[in-house]
Amino acid sequence: MILWRRQAFGYVTGAGLLFQASMLFVGLLVFFILQPLGANVPFRLEDFVVMLVWGLICFVPFGLFLRGLVAPRD
């Protein structure tokens, strides 16, 4: 609600939540890369691709949000 009203705290909260969700997916992708090295299991490309696609649900809005915050205003 505070983001819709264009209040500063709303922008900070929105950026924080998108960042947190993006880092969750980054952590999962790193886990999928490192798991075969530590647990002697095969690399699961299907799982990696699925998490990458799901992560785009957070990565793209976070990037657009940051671009909107950094863009000069008229």
DSSP file (Angstrom, degrees, kcal/mol; ACC not computed):
  #  RESIDUE AA STRUCTURE BP1 BP2  ACC     N-H-->O    O-->H-N    N-H-->O    O-->H-N    TCO  KAPPA ALPHA  PHI   PSI    X-CA   Y-CA   Z-CA
    1    1 A M     >        0   0    0      0, 0.0     4,-1.4     0, 0.0     5,-0.1   0.000 360.0 360.0 360.0 -40.8    0.0    0.0    0.0
    2    2 A I  T  4> +     0   0    0      1,-0.2     5,-2.3     2,-0.2     8,-0.4   0.791 360.0  54.6 -72.3 -24.7    2.8    2.4    0.8
    3    3 A L  T >45S+     0   0    0      7,-0.2     3,-1.4     3,-0.2    -1,-0.2   0.888 105.4  52.7 -71.6 -38.0    4.5    1.7   -2.5
    4    4 A W  T 345S+     0   0    0      1,-0.3    -2,-0.2     2,-0.1    -1,-0.2   0.828 107.0  52.6 -64.6 -30.9    1.3    2.5   -4.3
    5    5 A R  T 3<5S-     0   0    0     -4,-1.4    -1,-0.3     2,-0.1    -2,-0.2   0.450 114.4-122.6 -83.5   0.4    1.2    5.9   -2.5
    6    6 A R  T < 5 +     0   0    0     -3,-1.4     2,-0.3     1,-0.2    -3,-0.2   0.872  53.3 160.7  60.5  42.1    4.8    6.4   -3.7
    7    7 A Q    >>< -     0   0    0     -5,-2.3     4,-1.4     1,-0.1     3,-0.5  -0.670  49.2-120.6 -90.5 151.2    6.2    6.8   -0.2
    8    8 A A  H 3> S+     0   0    0     -2,-0.3     4,-2.1     1,-0.3     3,-0.2   0.883 111.7  55.0 -59.9 -42.2   10.0    6.4    0.3
    9    9 A F  H 3> S+     0   0    0      1,-0.2     4,-2.4     2,-0.2    -1,-0.3   0.836 104.1  56.6 -63.0 -31.6    9.6    3.5    2.8
   10   10 A G  H <> S+     0   0    0     -3,-0.5     4,-2.6    -8,-0.4    -7,-0.2   0.895 106.9  48.0 -65.7 -40.6    7.5    1.7    0.2
   11   11 A Y  H  X S+     0   0    0     -4,-1.4     4,-2.3     2,-0.2    -2,-0.2   0.899 112.8  48.3 -67.0 -40.3   10.3    1.8   -2.3
   12   12 A V  H  X S+     0   0    0     -4,-2.1     4,-2.3     2,-0.2    -2,-0.2   0.922 114.1  46.4 -65.5 -43.5   12.9    0.7    0.2
   13   13 A T  H  X S+     0   0    0     -4,-2.4     4,-2.5     2,-0.2     5,-0.2   0.917 112.4  50.1 -65.5 -43.8   10.6   -2.2    1.3
   14   14 A G  H  X S+     0   0    0     -4,-2.6     4,-2.2     1,-0.2     5,-0.2   0.920 112.6  46.5 -61.4 -44.8    9.9   -3.2   -2.3
   15   15 A A  H  X S+     0   0    0     -4,-2.3     4,-2.4     1,-0.2    -1,-0.2   0.895 112.4  51.5 -64.6 -39.9   13.5   -3.2   -3.2
   16   16 A G  H  X S+     0   0    0     -4,-2.3     4,-2.5    -5,-0.2    -2,-0.2   0.913 110.8  46.6 -64.3 -43.2   14.4   -5.2   -0.1
   17   17 A L  H  X S+     0   0    0     -4,-2.5     4,-2.2     2,-0.2    -2,-0.2   0.901 113.9  47.5 -68.2 -40.4   11.8   -7.9   -0.7
   18   18 A L  H  X S+     0   0    0     -4,-2.2     4,-2.2    -5,-0.2    -1,-0.2   0.895 112.9  49.9 -66.2 -38.6   12.8   -8.3   -4.4
   19   19 A F  H  X S+     0   0    0     -4,-2.4     4,-2.5    -5,-0.2    -2,-0.2   0.921 110.5  50.0 -63.9 -43.9   16.5   -8.4   -3.4
   20   20 A Q  H  X S+     0   0    0     -4,-2.5     4,-1.6     1,-0.2    -2,-0.2   0.918 112.3  46.4 -62.3 -44.7   15.8  -11.1   -0.8
   21   21 A A  H  X S+     0   0    0     -4,-2.2     4,-1.5     1,-0.2    -1,-0.2   0.885 112.0  51.6 -66.5 -38.0   13.8  -13.2   -3.2
   22   22 A S  H  X S+     0   0    0     -4,-2.2     4,-2.2     1,-0.2    -2,-0.2   0.907 108.1  51.4 -64.9 -41.0   16.5  -12.9   -5.8
   23   23 A M  H  X S+     0   0    0     -4,-2.5     4,-2.5     1,-0.2    -1,-0.2   0.819 103.4  59.5 -67.9 -29.1   19.2  -13.9   -3.4
   24   24 A L  H  X S+     0   0    0     -4,-1.6     4,-2.0     2,-0.2    -1,-0.2   0.938 109.2  43.1 -60.4 -46.1   17.2  -17.0   -2.5
   25   25 A F  H  X S+     0   0    0     -4,-1.5     4,-2.3     2,-0.2    -2,-0.2   0.861 111.6  53.7 -70.7 -35.0   17.3  -18.1   -6.1
   26   26 A V  H  X S+     0   0    0     -4,-2.2     4,-2.3     2,-0.2    -1,-0.2   0.924 109.4  49.8 -62.9 -42.8   21.0  -17.2   -6.5
   27   27 A G  H  X S+     0   0    0     -4,-2.5     4,-2.3     1,-0.2    -2,-0.2   0.896 110.2  49.7 -62.0 -41.1   21.7  -19.4   -3.4
   28   28 A L  H  X S+     0   0    0     -4,-2.0     4,-2.4     2,-0.2    -1,-0.2   0.901 110.3  50.1 -65.0 -40.2   19.8  -22.3   -4.9
   29   29 A L  H  X S+     0   0    0     -4,-2.3     4,-1.5     2,-0.2    -2,-0.2   0.903 111.1  48.9 -65.3 -40.7   21.7  -22.0   -8.2
   30   30 A V  H  X S+     0   0    0     -4,-2.3     4,-2.6     2,-0.2     5,-0.2   0.904 110.1  52.7 -63.8 -40.6   25.0  -22.0   -6.4
   31   31 A F  H  X S+     0   0    0     -4,-2.3     4,-2.4     1,-0.2    -2,-0.2   0.920 107.4  50.8 -60.0 -44.7   23.9  -25.0   -4.4
   32   32 A F  H  < S+     0   0    0     -4,-2.4    12,-0.3     1,-0.2    -1,-0.2   0.818 113.0  46.8 -64.7 -29.6   23.0  -26.9   -7.5
   33   33 A I  H  < S+     0   0    0     -4,-1.5     4,-0.4    -5,-0.2    -2,-0.2   0.897 118.7  39.1 -76.7 -41.2   26.5  -26.1   -8.9
   34   34 A L  H >X S+     0   0    0     -4,-2.6     4,-1.6     1,-0.2     3,-0.6   0.706  96.6  79.7 -84.4 -20.8   28.4  -27.0   -5.8
   35   35 A Q  H 3X S+     0   0    0     -4,-2.4     4,-2.7     1,-0.2     6,-0.4   0.892  89.9  52.5 -58.0 -44.2   26.4  -30.1   -4.8
   36   36 A P  H 3> S+     0   0    0      0, 0.0     4,-0.7     0, 0.0    -1,-0.2   0.829 109.1  52.1 -63.2 -27.7   28.0  -32.5   -7.3
   37   37 A L  H <4 S+     0   0    0     -3,-0.6    -2,-0.2    -4,-0.4    -3,-0.1   0.863 120.0  31.0 -73.9 -35.5   31.4  -31.4   -6.0
   38   38 A G  H  < S+     0   0    0     -4,-1.6    -3,-0.1    -3,-0.2    -1,-0.1   0.772 127.3  34.8 -95.6 -28.7   30.7  -32.1   -2.3
   39   39 A A  H  < S-     0   0    0     -4,-2.7    -2,-0.1    -5,-0.2    -1,-0.1   0.409  96.3-123.3-111.6   1.5   28.2  -35.0   -2.4
   40   40 A N     <  +     0   0    0     -4,-0.7    -3,-0.1    -5,-0.3    -5,-0.1   0.910  65.4 134.7  56.7  45.2   29.4  -37.0   -5.3
   41   41 A V        -     0   0    0     -6,-0.4    -1,-0.2    -5,-0.1    -2,-0.1  -0.859  61.5 -93.9-117.9 157.0   26.0  -36.8   -7.1
   42   42 A P        -     0   0    0      0, 0.0     2,-0.4     0, 0.0    -5,-0.0  -0.343  43.8-100.4 -70.5 152.8   25.4  -36.0  -10.8
   43   43 A F        -     0   0    0      1,-0.1     2,-1.1    -7,-0.1     3,-0.1  -0.591  31.2-143.6 -72.2 127.2   24.7  -32.4  -11.9
   44   44 A R     >  +     0   0    0     -2,-0.4     4,-2.0   -12,-0.3     5,-0.1  -0.766  21.6 178.0 -97.7  92.6   21.0  -32.0  -12.4
   45   45 A L  H  > S+     0   0    0     -2,-1.1     4,-2.7     1,-0.2     5,-0.2   0.860  78.4  57.6 -63.2 -36.8   20.7  -29.7  -15.4
   46   46 A E  H  > S+     0   0    0      1,-0.2     4,-2.4     2,-0.2    -1,-0.2   0.931 108.1  45.8 -61.2 -46.1   16.9  -29.9  -15.4
   47   47 A D  H  > S+     0   0    0      1,-0.2     4,-2.4     2,-0.2    -1,-0.2   0.900 112.6  51.6 -63.6 -40.3   16.6  -28.6  -11.8
   48   48 A F  H  X S+     0   0    0     -4,-2.0     4,-2.1     2,-0.2    -2,-0.2   0.923 111.5  46.1 -62.5 -45.5   19.2  -25.9  -12.5
   49   49 A V  H  X S+     0   0    0     -4,-2.7     4,-2.5     2,-0.2     5,-0.2   0.904 111.8  51.3 -66.1 -41.3   17.2  -24.6  -15.5
   50   50 A V  H  X S+     0   0    0     -4,-2.4     4,-2.6    -5,-0.2     5,-0.2   0.926 112.1  46.2 -62.4 -44.6   13.9  -24.7  -13.7
   51   51 A M  H  X S+     0   0    0     -4,-2.4     4,-2.4     2,-0.2    -1,-0.2   0.861 111.2  53.2 -66.6 -34.5   15.3  -22.7  -10.8
   52   52 A L  H  X S+     0   0    0     -4,-2.1     4,-1.2    -5,-0.2    -2,-0.2   0.921 111.4  45.3 -65.0 -43.3   16.9  -20.3  -13.2
   53   53 A V  H  X S+     0   0    0     -4,-2.5     4,-0.5     2,-0.2     3,-0.4   0.919 114.5  47.8 -66.9 -43.4   13.5  -19.7  -15.0
   54   54 A W  H >< S+     0   0    0     -4,-2.6     3,-1.2     1,-0.2     4,-0.4   0.879 107.4  57.6 -63.6 -36.5   11.7  -19.4  -11.7
   55   55 A G  H >X S+     0   0    0     -4,-2.4     4,-3.1     1,-0.3     3,-1.6   0.801  92.4  68.3 -63.9 -28.8   14.4  -17.0  -10.5
   56   56 A L  H 3X S+     0   0    0     -4,-1.2     4,-1.9    -3,-0.4    -1,-0.3   0.780  86.6  68.7 -61.6 -24.6   13.6  -14.7  -13.5
   57   57 A I  H << S+     0   0    0     -3,-1.2    -1,-0.3    -4,-0.5    -2,-0.2   0.815 114.9  27.1 -62.3 -28.7   10.3  -14.0  -11.9
   58   58 A C  H <> S+     0   0    0     -3,-1.6     4,-1.9    -4,-0.4    -2,-0.2   0.788 118.7  56.6 -99.0 -37.2   12.3  -12.2   -9.2
   59   59 A F  H  X S+     0   0    0     -4,-3.1     4,-2.4     2,-0.2     5,-0.2   0.921 106.3  49.1 -64.4 -45.0   15.4  -11.1  -11.2
   60   60 A V  H  X S+     0   0    0     -4,-1.9     4,-2.5     1,-0.2     5,-0.2   0.952 113.5  43.6 -65.4 -51.4   13.5   -9.2  -13.9
   61   61 A P  H  > S+     0   0    0      0, 0.0     4,-2.5     0, 0.0    -1,-0.2   0.879 113.7  53.0 -62.2 -33.8   11.3   -7.1  -11.6
   62   62 A F  H  X S+     0   0    0     -4,-1.9     4,-2.5     2,-0.2    -2,-0.2   0.921 110.4  47.1 -65.5 -42.6   14.2   -6.4   -9.3
   63   63 A G  H  X S+     0   0    0     -4,-2.4     4,-2.4     2,-0.2    -1,-0.2   0.912 113.9  47.0 -63.5 -43.0   16.3   -5.1  -12.3
   64   64 A L  H  X S+     0   0    0     -4,-2.5     4,-2.1     2,-0.2    -2,-0.2   0.883 111.5  52.2 -65.4 -38.0   13.4   -3.0  -13.6
   65   65 A F  H  X S+     0   0    0     -4,-2.5     4,-1.6    -5,-0.2    -2,-0.2   0.927 111.6  45.9 -63.7 -45.6   12.8   -1.6  -10.1
   66   66 A L  H  X S+     0   0    0     -4,-2.5     4,-2.0     1,-0.2     5,-0.2   0.894 110.6  53.3 -65.6 -38.9   16.5   -0.7   -9.7
   67   67 A R  H  X S+     0   0    0     -4,-2.4     4,-1.9     1,-0.2    -1,-0.2   0.894 108.8  50.2 -62.6 -38.8   16.5    0.9  -13.2
   68   68 A G  H  < S+     0   0    0     -4,-2.1    -1,-0.2     1,-0.2    -2,-0.2   0.824 110.8  49.1 -68.3 -31.4   13.5    3.0  -12.2
   69   69 A L  H  < S+     0   0    0     -4,-1.6    -2,-0.2     1,-0.2    -1,-0.2   0.838 116.3  41.4 -75.9 -31.8   15.2    4.1   -9.0
   70   70 A V  H  < S+     0   0    0     -4,-2.0    -2,-0.2    -5,-0.1    -1,-0.2   0.739  90.2 104.2 -87.9 -24.1   18.5    5.1  -10.7
   71   71 A A  S  < S-     0   0    0     -4,-1.9     2,-0.1    -5,-0.2    -3,-0.0  -0.283  80.8-107.6 -61.6 139.1   16.9    6.7  -13.8
   72   72 A P        -     0   0    0      0, 0.0     2,-0.4     0, 0.0    -1,-0.1  -0.405  31.9-134.7 -67.6 143.9   17.0   10.5  -13.8
   73   73 A R              0   0    0      1,-0.1     0, 0.0    -2,-0.1     0, 0.0  -0.784 360.0 360.0-102.0 143.8   13.7   12.2  -13.2
   74   74 A D              0   0    0     -2,-0.4    -1,-0.1     0, 0.0     0, 0.0   0.443 360.0 360.0 -85.3 360.0   12.5   15.1  -15.2
